[in-house]
Amino acid sequence: MSDSPAPEILLFARGVIALLDLWPALTIAVREGWGGHDSAEKKTFLASEIVELFDTRADRLPDNTIDPKGDDPLDRDQVSDLLAQVMSDEFEAAVEDDSLDPLGADIVRCWRDVLAGKVEVVEGLENKAAEVGRMGVKAQSGGGEVEVDSEGEEWESDDEAPELVPVAHEPKERQDPVVDDDGFTLVQKPRRR
């Protein structure tokens, strides 16, 4: 048995990466650094988690190859829940633009297409993702459109808050005052973010 992944899994991984590249919520979160300095790595982590779950839960034939007629390893809701969880945990963002269910359905459809041998579907997704990457991301806000160009600059047509917002942090605890040997309280400068 070989340690290299099956060709179907590699093709599915390419499709998942392309679909994540086409998802405005994740693209904006990565571009704005909501996941910290390693936001791009977190996007790759999300793709690998999805691919691994599909691979490990797939129905197998006796020769350990993936059964193309087997049931889907995950359904749309399970994929959507995983996407929401990773966006919340890793990017501290609550996705409220109703994009989770369609993306979950697209990922499940990509799995089916890959098992059916439809390489052109994945290639089409990759081409579209490359095109969107050059043009920038366009996302709907509460009242108008928010556009983010390929350089990360953003402009908005209305002044309403966008639907994709970072999750609020709980206030940090105050530091205890520092008292020197003579009993004087030292003044602490506030830390900047």
C-alpha positions as CSV (number, residue, x, y, z in Angstrom):
1,M,0.0,0.0,0.0
2,S,1.4,3.4,-1.0
3,D,1.7,6.3,1.4
4,S,0.7,8.8,-1.3
5,P,-2.9,10.0,-1.5
6,A,-5.2,8.6,-4.1
7,P,-5.6,10.7,-7.3
8,E,-9.2,11.4,-6.4
9,I,-8.1,12.9,-3.1
10,L,-5.6,15.1,-4.7
11,L,-8.1,16.3,-7.3
12,F,-10.7,16.8,-4.5
13,A,-8.1,18.9,-2.5
14,R,-7.6,21.1,-5.5
15,G,-11.3,21.6,-5.8
16,V,-11.7,22.4,-2.1
17,I,-8.8,24.9,-2.3
18,A,-10.4,26.6,-5.3
19,L,-13.8,26.7,-3.6
20,L,-12.3,28.3,-0.5
21,D,-10.5,30.8,-2.7
22,L,-13.9,31.7,-4.2
23,W,-15.5,32.2,-0.7
24,P,-15.5,36.0,0.0
25,A,-15.9,35.5,3.8
26,L,-12.6,33.6,4.1
27,T,-10.8,35.7,1.5
28,I,-11.5,38.8,3.4
29,A,-10.7,37.2,6.8
30,V,-7.3,36.1,5.4
31,R,-6.6,39.4,3.6
32,E,-7.4,41.4,6.7
33,G,-5.4,39.1,9.0
34,W,-8.3,38.2,11.3
35,G,-6.5,35.0,12.0
36,G,-3.3,36.7,12.9
37,H,-0.1,36.6,11.0
38,D,-0.6,33.0,10.0
39,S,-4.1,33.5,8.4
40,A,-3.0,32.0,5.1
41,E,-1.8,28.9,6.9
42,K,-5.2,28.6,8.7
43,K,-6.9,28.7,5.3
44,T,-4.7,25.8,4.3
45,F,-5.5,24.0,7.6
46,L,-9.2,24.4,6.8
47,A,-8.8,22.8,3.4
48,S,-6.7,19.9,4.8
49,E,-9.3,19.3,7.5
50,I,-12.1,19.1,5.0
51,V,-10.2,16.8,2.6
52,E,-9.0,14.5,5.5
53,L,-12.6,14.2,6.8
54,F,-13.9,13.2,3.4
55,D,-11.0,10.8,2.8
56,T,-11.2,9.0,6.2
57,R,-15.0,8.7,6.2
58,A,-15.3,7.6,2.5
59,D,-16.8,4.2,1.8
60,R,-14.0,1.8,0.6
61,L,-13.9,-1.1,-1.7
62,P,-12.2,-4.3,-0.7
63,D,-9.0,-3.1,-2.3
64,N,-9.1,0.0,-0.1
65,T,-9.9,2.3,-3.0
66,I,-12.8,4.8,-2.6
67,D,-16.2,3.5,-3.6
68,P,-17.5,6.0,-6.2
69,K,-21.1,4.7,-5.5
70,G,-20.8,5.0,-1.7
71,D,-22.6,7.6,0.4
72,D,-21.1,11.0,0.8
73,P,-18.8,11.0,3.8
74,L,-20.2,14.3,5.0
75,D,-23.4,16.2,4.2
76,R,-23.9,19.9,3.5
77,D,-24.8,20.7,7.1
78,Q,-21.7,18.9,8.5
79,V,-19.4,20.8,6.1
80,S,-21.2,24.1,6.9
81,D,-20.8,23.5,10.6
82,L,-17.1,22.8,10.2
83,L,-16.7,26.0,8.1
84,A,-18.5,28.1,10.8
85,Q,-16.5,26.5,13.6
86,V,-13.1,27.2,11.9
87,M,-14.1,30.8,11.0
88,S,-15.1,31.4,14.7
89,D,-12.2,29.6,16.3
90,E,-9.4,30.5,13.9
91,F,-10.5,33.9,12.5
92,E,-12.7,35.1,15.3
93,A,-15.4,35.9,12.8
94,A,-19.1,35.0,12.7
95,V,-20.3,34.4,9.2
96,E,-23.7,35.9,8.8
97,D,-24.0,36.3,5.0
98,D,-25.7,33.0,4.4
99,S,-22.8,31.6,2.4
100,L,-22.0,28.6,4.6
101,D,-24.8,26.3,3.3
102,P,-24.1,27.0,-0.4
103,L,-20.4,26.5,0.1
104,G,-21.0,23.2,2.0
105,A,-23.2,22.0,-0.8
106,D,-20.6,23.0,-3.4
107,I,-17.9,21.0,-1.5
108,V,-20.1,17.9,-1.3
109,R,-20.9,18.4,-5.1
110,C,-17.2,18.7,-5.8
111,W,-16.7,15.3,-4.0
112,R,-19.3,13.7,-6.2
113,D,-17.9,15.2,-9.4
114,V,-14.4,14.1,-8.5
115,L,-15.5,10.5,-7.9
116,A,-17.4,10.6,-11.2
117,G,-14.1,11.5,-12.9
118,K,-15.1,15.1,-13.8
119,V,-11.7,16.7,-13.8
120,E,-13.0,19.6,-15.9
121,V,-15.2,20.7,-13.0
122,V,-12.2,21.2,-10.7
123,E,-10.2,22.8,-13.5
124,G,-13.1,25.3,-14.0
125,L,-13.2,26.1,-10.3
126,E,-9.4,26.7,-10.3
127,N,-9.7,29.0,-13.4
128,K,-12.5,30.9,-11.8
129,A,-10.6,31.2,-8.5
130,A,-7.5,32.6,-10.4
131,E,-9.7,35.1,-12.2
132,V,-11.4,36.3,-8.9
133,G,-7.9,36.5,-7.3
134,R,-6.8,38.9,-10.0
135,M,-10.0,41.0,-9.9
136,G,-10.6,41.2,-6.1
137,V,-13.4,40.1,-3.9
138,K,-16.9,41.6,-3.8
139,A,-19.0,41.0,-0.7
140,Q,-22.5,42.2,0.3
141,S,-22.9,44.3,3.4
142,G,-26.1,45.2,5.2
143,G,-27.2,47.9,2.7
144,G,-24.8,47.9,-0.2
145,E,-21.7,46.3,-1.6
146,V,-18.2,46.2,-0.1
147,E,-15.5,45.6,-2.6
148,V,-11.9,44.6,-1.8
149,D,-9.5,44.9,-4.7
150,S,-6.5,42.7,-5.3
151,E,-4.3,45.1,-3.2
152,G,-6.6,44.8,-0.2
153,E,-8.1,48.2,-0.4
154,E,-11.7,48.3,0.6
155,W,-14.5,50.7,-0.2
156,E,-18.2,50.6,0.6
157,S,-21.3,52.0,-1.1
158,D,-23.3,52.5,2.1
159,D,-22.3,53.3,5.7
160,E,-24.1,50.3,7.2
161,A,-22.1,47.6,9.0
162,P,-21.1,44.6,6.9
163,E,-22.7,41.2,7.8
164,L,-19.3,39.6,8.2
165,V,-17.9,41.0,11.4
166,P,-15.1,40.0,13.8
167,V,-16.4,38.4,17.0
168,A,-16.1,40.8,19.9
169,H,-13.4,39.9,22.4
170,E,-14.1,39.9,26.1
171,P,-12.3,42.7,27.9
172,K,-8.9,41.8,29.2
173,E,-8.3,41.8,32.9
174,R,-6.6,44.9,34.3
175,Q,-3.1,44.4,35.6
176,D,-2.5,44.7,39.3
177,P,-0.7,48.0,40.2
178,V,3.1,47.7,40.5
179,V,4.3,48.9,43.9
180,D,8.0,49.6,44.4
181,D,10.1,48.9,47.6
182,D,9.2,52.3,49.0
183,G,5.4,51.7,48.7
184,F,4.9,53.9,45.7
185,T,2.6,52.8,42.9
186,L,4.3,52.9,39.6
187,V,2.4,54.4,36.7
188,Q,2.0,51.9,33.8
189,K,1.7,53.0,30.2
190,P,-1.2,51.5,28.4
191,R,-0.3,48.9,25.8
192,R,-1.1,49.7,22.3
193,R,-2.6,47.1,19.9
